[in-house]
């Protein structure tokens, strides 16, 4: 549709938002056509049971939002969770293959192959495009949470509308699955991060957390996030990954941040996930706690390739340790990898200070 309309009418003001809305509307139309066909088939074959992977016996109000319904529909457990998330983001989120690849820390070619394999499996095994029954929703929850969080992350730097939409979906999930602690953990995490939005970028300049004006933080949103976190912890004291991240974000909302405690929580999260990005965040907390040498050792042990935050973090640590020439090289590398104007301005400022 874009290939037909944009050359004739010109591109819209917000191309990504246009693609998201168009893709969502087409998917909604498809689900409605599928439901109409199935309803008519049941009338013709009333004496024959439905034989599908997911019985369409949901009350219309079980999932009270069409976009959330579509996300659950696309996250089919017959696919690997990474494939579920990638396909949903590609189909409904309006993200390019390159954007999805960066979110997974993969090359674009690797992500293309993963998407192709997933599509082939859908075709060969006849996985239905169908809304899951109520009792099957928990089987898809991990992928749904990942999709919602990646939508939030895509919007957080400079697309407030996407971040707001992700939080809206998080609230709906909390209403739909009120006994799932990770749902509340994700909602708390998004609210706590979003509370910093007005302090994070000021006059086009990216402000690191330690330097932010706390009066610009949305205290009402902080409280909402902490309330959701308390609900998650009440449901299950043994915290999962989203709950742990929310607990970290809650500490970071304090006037005086206990960086040693933040580092300990990141260590727990690291053991739970095995993610090198979590290790990188733990290194930042260790540096803020006054141990930049140990932080640099951790950073230099990571294999994250051209992950842009690896190089900007390393550059900042080298700057703090009084190694300006190495810091300059690392800042220049990070600047080449930066994806937003606010990031570029901050890195250019750091270089100028050197």
N, C-alpha and C positions, 0 to 999 in steps of 0.2 A: 504493500500500500504506500509506504514511504517513497519507494522508487517511482511510483506513478504520480503521487501528488506533489512531492517536494519540487521536482523540476518545473511543474506547471504553476504551483502556488507559492513556491518559496518555502524554505524550512521554517518550522515553528520557532517561537522564542525559546522554548525549553525542549529540545529534541528528545532527550532521554525520557522526560515526563510524558511526552506525546506517545513515544513508543510503548511505555509501560501501560498507559491508559488504553491504547489501541489493542495491545496484546491481551490485556485483561478482558476487554469487552468481547474480543473474538473467542477467548476461552470460555467466557460465561455463555455466549451464544451456543458454543459447542456442547457444553454440559446440558443446557436446556433442550437442545435437539436430541441428545442421547436419552434424556429422561422421558421426553415425549414418545420416542420410539419404544422405549422399554415399557412405558405405561400401556401403549397400544398393543404391544406384543403380549403383555399379561392378560389383556382383555380377550385376545384371540386364543391364548393358551392357558386359560385360567386353571386347568386341571394339571398343569405341568410345573414342577418346582423350578425356581431360578437356579441356573448352574453357572455361576461366575465366581471369581476369586474373592470378590467383596459383595455381600448381599446389600442391595440398595433398600434397606428397611429403615432408613433414618426418618425421623420426624423432620419436617422442614426447619424447625427452630433449633435443632441440635447444634448446628454450627451457624451462629446468627449473623454471618457476614460472608458475602460471596467471595471476596478475595481470600479470606482465611480458608474457606471451603475449597477453593482451587489449590491452595498450597497443600492441604491435606490430600487432595486428590492426586497431585503430582508426586508426592513423597511415598511411593509404593515400596514396601519392605522387600519385595523380590529383587530390588536393585541394591547395590552397595550404597551405604549412606552418603559417601562422597558423590556418587552419581546422582542420587536423589536430589541433593542440594544443588549440584551444578546444573542439572536439567531444569529444576524449578526456577533458579535464578535466570537461566537463559530464556525460558519460556515466558515467565510471568514478571520477572524483575527488570527486564529491559537492559540487562548487563551484557556487554560484549564478551566473547570468549576470552579476550585478553584481560578484561577486568576480573572475570571469574578466576582465570589462571593466577593472577596476582594475589587474589584473596586466598588461594590454596598454596601459594608459594611454589607454583609450577610454571614451566614454560608454556607458551601458548600452544605449541605443537603437541605437548603431552596432554593438555586439556582437550584439544580437538580429538585426539584418539580416544580419551575417556568418554567424551560425549558420543562419539560414533559407536563405541562398543555398547553403551547404554541404550542407544536408539535401536541397534540391531537386536539386543536382547528383548526390548519391548515388542519388536515386530515378530521375532521368531517364537516367543513364548506367549504371544497374544495377551500381554498384560493389559487389563481394561482401564480405560480412562473413566473412572467411576468414583463417586464419593464413598469413602469407607463407612462401614456400619459403626455404630456408637462404640461397641466393645473393642473395635480394632484401632481406635484413635491412639491409645498409648503406644502401639507398635510403631507409629509414625512420628511420635513426639520429638525424638532427638533430631530428626532431619528438619522438622518444622521449626524448632527453636533455632537451629543453625541458619535456616533461611531468613528468619525474622532478624536475627542478630547481624547477618551480613548485609541485609537491606539497611539496617541502622548504621552500620559502619560505612557503607557507601555514601550515606547522606550526611554523616556527622561532620566531616571536614567543611563542606560548603553547600550542602543541600539540605536545609532544615526541613523541607517538606517531606523528604524521604524518611528522615529521622522521626518526625512527628507521626508519619504513617506506621512505622515500625512500633512505636510506643502504643499507638492505638491497637494494633494487632496483639501486642503483648497484654494489654488490658483485657481484650476479648478472650485471649487464651486463659487468663487467670479466672475469668468468669466461667469459662467452659470446663476447665480442668482444675477445680479449686483444691484438689488434694495432691497436686504435683508440686513439690518444693522447687524444682528447677524452673518451672514456669514463673514462679514468684521471684526466683533468683535472677532470671533474665530481665523481668520487668524492673526490678530494683536496679540492676546494673545499668540499663538504658536510662532510667530516670536520673540516676546519680551522675552519669556522664553528661547527660543533656543539661543538667543544672549549671554546668560550667560554660555553656555556649557563649554567653555574652562576655565572659572574661577570657575566653580562649583566643579569640581573634578580635583585636581592637584596632580600628582604622586600617584594616587590611594587614595588620601585623600579627603573626602567630606568637602567643605568649605562653612559655612553658609553665606547667602547673606550679612550680615553686615560686614563680614570679608573678602569679596572677593576683589581681585585686579581688580579695574575697568578698567585698561588698557587692561585686557584680554577680556573684553566684545566686541562683534562684533558691532561696532557703525553703520555700514551700515545696519545690520539687525534690530537694534533698530530703525533707521530712517524708514525702510520699515514698521515695525510694527506700528509706530506712524502715518505714512501716511494712512495705512489701518484703524486705529482708527479714524482719522479725517474724513475719508469717511463714516464710520459707524455713527458718530455723526451728520454729515451733512444730512444723510438720515432720522434719527430719534433722536432728542435730548433726548427724554425719554429713557434712556439706558436700554437694557435688560441685562441678566446675563453675557453673554460673553463680551459684551461691557464694563460692569462695571469691570470685571476681567482684561480686557485689559488696562483699565484706571489705575487700581492699578499697573499692571506690568510696565506701562509707568512711573509712579511716582517712582517705585523702580529702574528704570534705571538711575535716576538722580544721580549726584555725591553726593549731600546731600539730603537724602530722608526725605520728610515731613511725618513722621510717624503718626502725628495727622490726616492729610488728608487721609492717607491710612486707618486708623482706621474708619474714617467717611464713606469712600466708602465701606468698609467691612460691616458696619452697614446697609447701603442701600442694599447691596447684601443679607445680612442676612434676612432683611424684605421681600425681593423679593422671596427668595428661601426657607427660613425656615430650612436651612441645618446646623446641628451642626458642620460640618467641617468648614463652613464659620465662625461660632462663634469662633472656635479654632484659625483660622487665624487672626480674629479680636483681640483675646487675645494676639497673638504674636506681632501685631502692637502696641497694648496698652503697652506692656512690653518694646518694643523698644522706645516708646515715653516717657519712664521713670516712668511707673506705674506698676511694677511687682506684687505688692500686689493685685491690681484690676484684673490683668491678671490671677493670680492664682485662684481668686474667680470664674471667668468665667470658667476656665478649670475644676475646681472641681464641677461645676454645670452640666457638660456635661455627657451624657450617651452614650459613644462611645465604650464601651467594650474594646477589645484588639486592637483597632486601634492604630498602632504603633506610629504615630506622636502625639497622645494624651499623651502617656507616656514619649516620649522624650521631648516634650514641657514642661510637668509638671516637669520633672527632671531638666531641664535648669532653670526654674523659681525658684525652690527650691534652686538650687545652687546659683543663684543671690541673694536670700534672706538670705543667710547664714545659711541654714538648711542642713548641709552635710549628716547626717545620712539618712534623708528622701530622699534626692537627690540620694544617692547611691542606695537605694532600687528601686527608679523609673528608674534610668539609667540601672540597672541590668534587670529590667522587659523589658524596651525598647530594650535592647541588645538581649534578647531572641526572640523578635518579628521582628528584623531587617531582611530585605530581600536581601540586597546587601552588598558586602564586604566593599564598601566605607562607608556605614552607620555604619557598625560594627566597623570599625577602628575609626570613629569619636566618637562613644559612648564609646569605650574602652579608648580612649584618655581622654575624660571627666572624666571617672571613675578614671583613673590614677591621674589626676590633683586633684581630691578630696582627 
